[in-house]
Amino acid sequence: MHQRELISGERWIIDGNYGSTIELRFAAAEVVIFLDINRFVCMLSVAKRVGKKRSDLPEYLKERGVFSKEFLTFCKWIWEYPKTKKKTVMALHKKYSDKPFLRVKTRREVRSLLAQWGAF
């Protein structure tokens, strides 16, 4: 299913920072939640997950190892995010200023938000 099909539905949640469709999703969203978590925390989370089975991956896919090209590319993307991709998110927030925008900066804030919504 393509992103246009997903956002045409009555209710949807899309997780991720797919650069090619971010404005499409931003424009269609009722609420934007920006997880602006410190990159050191993100890197630690990635390191803790390495080698563990992920419930979001189909059985035929395996998590890449710590020394794989894909893993190192992902770590570089996380590290550079504040200097590169974050600017895009903030520019879209300014462009679509009518959209409720929740900027969540810590894991504690994430847990609190989920608790408020009865999801945690």
Secondary structure, 3 states (H helix, E strand, C coil): CCHHHHHCCCCCCCCCCCHHHHHHHHHHCCCEEEECCCHHHHHHHHHHHCCCCCCCCCCCCCCCCCCCHHHHHHHHHHHHHHHCHHHHHHHHHHHCCCCCEEEECCHHHHHHHHHHCCCC
